[in-house]
């Protein structure tokens, strides 16, 4: 089948919800303009005492997609290799000869590529298969010099230099396994002033839980767009990964709150996501009015999908 239609990707992202990233589970970080309001951090209600956790902006991130599909029924058993019955139509699929798609996402980016739109029918589920490694351009600015974080070598907390206003990711790849190993200082880096260019920071989803290995997160309640979202970590054989090192790709699947009816009048599918609240920051009070930024994770709260 020739790819004659256009699939428009705008601020595109599918990212984990479930146990770790329930979309409505965390406060947005208090902001003072474009800066995080330090004086209001103590009022953040989410996190595990004495930690505070909230969602904050990032500048940009990169995503790589291997497959995009819409399904007439629940595809879970097929995606996990437990059934040979595939209920899905593929808009894009590297297993069928398409090249993987990689692009950066910012608050004003837009990317489009040719794709085959689904035939007329009713679709109950949609999914994306994506790379587990996500490069991020990230630097957080606070409105007061009250923040402590890791050093540039990611070997210890940078406390001797005193509190600063800028925190970001360093030139390194951090894994979910690092949370289980307690390498929290590796998730942040302290800067004395804003950088002219961001570091090459990569976040790897080799688990869906911070404390131990988890290969699937099943949504128990609707996310912000009303859909129910599941996430799976698969190996190269398209079955559930057994451990951190076995993970090859991630599948994000939505069960639509209202089944999608595709007709011959539909010629564009638009996926939208704003990076306005894409990073999940955790803070720990020092007891002297300052805060240690213990981690930066990558999550989502504002994904939307439209049909035209």
SVG drawing of the C-alpha trace seen along z (x, -y; Angstrom):
<svg xmlns="http://www.w3.org/2000/svg" viewBox="-17 -36 51 53">
<polyline fill="none" stroke="black" stroke-width="0.4" points="0.0,0.0 1.4,-3.4 1.8,-6.0 -0.2,-8.8 -1.6,-10.5 0.2,-12.8 0.5,-12.1 1.3,-15.3 3.3,-15.2 3.2,-18.3 4.9,-18.3 4.7,-14.5 5.2,-12.1 3.8,-9.0 5.4,-8.5 4.9,-6.3 1.9,-6.8 0.8,-3.8 2.4,-3.3 5.3,-5.8 3.8,-8.5 0.1,-8.8 -0.7,-11.9 -2.7,-13.6 -0.5,-12.3 1.9,-15.2 1.7,-19.0 3.1,-21.3 6.1,-23.1 5.3,-26.6 6.5,-29.2 7.6,-32.8 7.5,-33.7 9.9,-31.3 11.6,-30.4 10.7,-27.9 9.5,-29.7 11.7,-28.5 9.6,-30.2 6.6,-28.0 8.4,-24.6 7.4,-23.8 3.8,-24.0 4.1,-21.2 1.8,-18.5 3.2,-15.5 6.1,-13.3 7.2,-11.0 8.0,-12.9 10.4,-14.7 10.8,-14.8 8.7,-17.0 8.0,-16.1 6.5,-18.3 6.5,-18.7 8.6,-21.4 9.5,-22.6 12.3,-21.3 13.8,-23.0 13.7,-20.1 13.8,-16.3 14.3,-13.8 12.1,-10.8 12.7,-7.7 9.6,-5.8 9.6,-2.3 5.9,-1.7 2.6,-3.5 -0.7,-1.5 -4.4,-1.8 -6.4,1.3 -10.0,2.6 -9.6,4.4 -7.1,4.8 -3.7,5.7 -1.9,6.5 -1.6,10.3 -0.3,9.8 2.2,7.1 3.5,9.3 4.0,12.3 1.2,14.4 -1.1,14.4 -0.7,14.5 -3.8,12.5 -2.9,8.9 -6.0,6.5 -4.0,3.4 -3.5,1.3 0.0,-0.2 0.5,-3.8 4.2,-3.2 6.2,-0.1 10.0,0.6 9.2,4.3 7.6,3.8 10.4,1.8 9.8,-1.7 12.8,-3.5 12.7,-4.6 11.7,-8.2 13.7,-10.5 13.1,-14.2 13.4,-16.8 10.5,-18.3 10.3,-21.9 7.4,-24.2 7.2,-25.3 8.4,-22.4 6.4,-20.6 7.3,-17.5 5.4,-15.7 6.0,-12.6 4.0,-10.5 2.0,-7.6 -0.8,-5.3 -4.0,-6.3 -6.3,-3.6 -9.2,-2.3 -12.7,-3.3 -13.8,-1.6 -14.0,-1.9 -10.7,-1.8 -10.5,-1.1 -6.8,-1.3 -3.7,-3.0 0.0,-2.4 3.5,-3.5 6.8,-1.5 9.6,-3.8 13.3,-3.8 13.9,-3.6 16.7,-6.2 15.6,-9.9 18.1,-12.8 16.9,-15.8 18.1,-19.5 17.4,-20.5 18.3,-23.3 16.1,-24.5 16.3,-28.1 15.1,-29.0 14.3,-32.5 16.6,-32.2 20.0,-30.7 18.7,-28.0 19.5,-24.8 22.1,-22.1 22.7,-19.2 25.2,-16.8 28.7,-17.8 29.8,-17.7 31.5,-14.3 28.2,-12.7 30.1,-11.3 28.8,-13.3 26.6,-16.2 28.0,-19.6 27.6,-21.2 30.9,-23.0 30.3,-25.7 27.1,-26.9 23.6,-27.1 22.9,-28.1 20.0,-29.0 20.6,-26.6 20.3,-22.8 20.4,-20.5 21.4,-17.2 25.1,-16.5 26.9,-14.8 25.8,-11.3 23.1,-8.7 21.1,-8.0 19.0,-4.8 16.0,-4.0 18.3,-1.3 20.4,-4.2 17.5,-5.0 17.4,-1.5 21.2,-1.7 20.9,-5.1 23.0,-7.1 20.8,-10.1 23.5,-12.7 24.0,-11.5 20.5,-12.8 21.4,-16.5 24.2,-18.9 24.7,-22.3 25.6,-25.4 26.6,-28.8 25.0,-30.5 22.9,-29.7 24.8,-27.8 25.0,-29.0 24.4,-25.4 22.8,-22.5 24.5,-19.3 24.0,-16.0 21.8,-14.3 20.1,-11.0 17.4,-9.3 17.0,-5.6 13.8,-3.7 15.2,-0.3 12.4,0.1 9.0,-1.5 9.6,-1.7 12.4,-3.5 12.9,-1.0 13.1,2.2 12.8,3.7 9.2,3.4 8.5,4.4 4.8,3.4 2.7,0.6 -1.0,1.0 -3.2,-2.1 -5.8,-1.8 -7.4,-5.2 -7.8,-7.6 -5.0,-10.0 -5.5,-13.7 -7.1,-13.1 -9.5,-10.5 -7.7,-7.5 -6.3,-4.6 -2.6,-4.1 -0.4,-1.0 3.3,-0.7 5.4,2.4 9.2,2.9 10.1,5.5 13.2,7.4 14.4,8.0 12.0,11.0 9.0,8.7 8.2,10.4 8.4,8.8 11.9,8.0 13.3,10.0 15.7,7.5 17.3,4.1 19.8,5.2 17.1,7.2 15.1,4.1 15.2,3.1 12.1,1.0 9.0,-0.4 5.4,-0.1 2.9,-2.8 -0.7,-1.8 -3.9,-3.9 -7.4,-2.5 -9.5,-5.4 -12.1,-6.8 -14.3,-7.0 -13.6,-4.6 -12.3,-6.5 -14.4,-6.3 -12.3,-6.7 -14.1,-7.6 -12.9,-8.5 -13.2,-12.2 -10.2,-11.8 -6.9,-12.8 -4.8,-13.9 -3.9,-12.6 -2.3,-15.1 -0.4,-14.1 0.2,-17.0 2.4,-17.4 3.8,-20.4 7.1,-20.1 5.9,-22.7 5.7,-20.1 7.8,-17.2 10.4,-16.9 9.6,-15.5 11.8,-17.0 12.3,-15.8 13.6,-18.1 14.8,-17.4 14.9,-20.3 18.4,-20.9 16.9,-22.2 18.6,-25.6 16.2,-27.0 17.8,-25.3 16.9,-22.4 18.8,-19.4 17.5,-18.5 17.8,-14.7 16.5,-13.6 15.1,-14.6 12.8,-12.1 10.9,-12.4 7.1,-12.1 4.1,-13.4 0.8,-15.2 -0.5,-16.9 -0.7,-14.5 -3.6,-14.9 -4.6,-13.2 -6.8,-14.8 -8.4,-13.6 -9.2,-15.9"/>
</svg>
